[in-house]
Amino acid sequence: MGLGVRIFDAMESLNSEVIYGGIIIIGFLGFAMERLVLRSLEVATVQRWGMLREL
């Protein structure tokens, strides 16, 4: 059972702790994904295409 299904089941039974916990987990996963994967991909792309500005 996935996280979204668990959140929707908790919504039907009015279990707010599970709902908020799921939302926090989704937010943390999104933040971690952006920091670990997307930021390193962006840095590599910017360096490869020479789009860095010299200060």
N, C-alpha and C positions, 0 to 999 in steps of 0.2 A: 504494500500500500504506500503510495507516494505522499509527499508532504501536502500537496494541494488537496488530495482526497481527505486527508486527516483534518485539514482546516475546515473543509466543507462539512464533514461529519460533526465536528465540534460546533460549527455554526448552527446546525440543525438541533443539537442538544443544548445550546446556549452555554457551552463550556468556554468561557472567555480566556482562561489561562492557556489553553491549547491554541486558541486563535492567535493571541498575542505572541506566544512562544514561536509559532510558525512564521508569523510576520517578521519577528526579530531574526530568526534563522535565515529566511529568504534575504533580508537586508544584509546580514553579515556575509552570506555567500556572494551576493552581488558586489559588495565592497571588496571582498578578497579577490574575486575574479578580475575586477577592474585593476586592482593594485598589482596582482601577480602576473596576469596574462596580458591584458590589453595595454597596460602601460609599457611593458617591455617590448611588445610588438610595435607600439608607437615610436619608442625610442629607436629601435632598429630600423624602422622605415624612414624616419627623419634623417638618421645618419646615412643610410644608404643613398637617399636621393639628395643629400647635401643641402637640406633645408634649414640647417642651423644658422642662426644669426650670430655673427661675431660681435661681441660687446666691446 
